[in-house]
Amino acid sequence: MGAVVFEHVPVAELPEKWRARLAKAGNALVTVRIEEEAQAAPGASAEQFADDPLFGMWRDREDMADVPGYVRRIRASRFEDDGSRNK
């Protein structure tokens, strides 16, 4: 399926949620492109990647035993507890 393209659409005619994401005046014109999203292959599983030499390369890392804790630690300098960026 190809893309559907609408050219020269006034921002004021877009759905409210779309307008909120644009920093354009209501009389500005935009192009809207709508494409079908690719679907993930059904049945993708660990077995599919088991022969890949990179699969599981970090499984023995003791510093990553607590994955959520590890990620929180490395993100701590950039993000607040609520997920917003540090200023």
Number of C-alpha atoms within 10 A of each C-alpha: 5 7 9 11 11 11 11 11 14 15 21 15 12 14 9 10 8 11 15 11 8 11 9 14 11 13 11 12 15 15 11 12 10 10 10 9 6 6 6 7 7 6 7 9 9 10 8 9 12 11 9 10 8 9 11 11 9 11 9 9 8 8 10 13 12 9 10 9 12 13 11 13 11 10 14 14 10 12 14 13 10 6 10 9 12 10 6
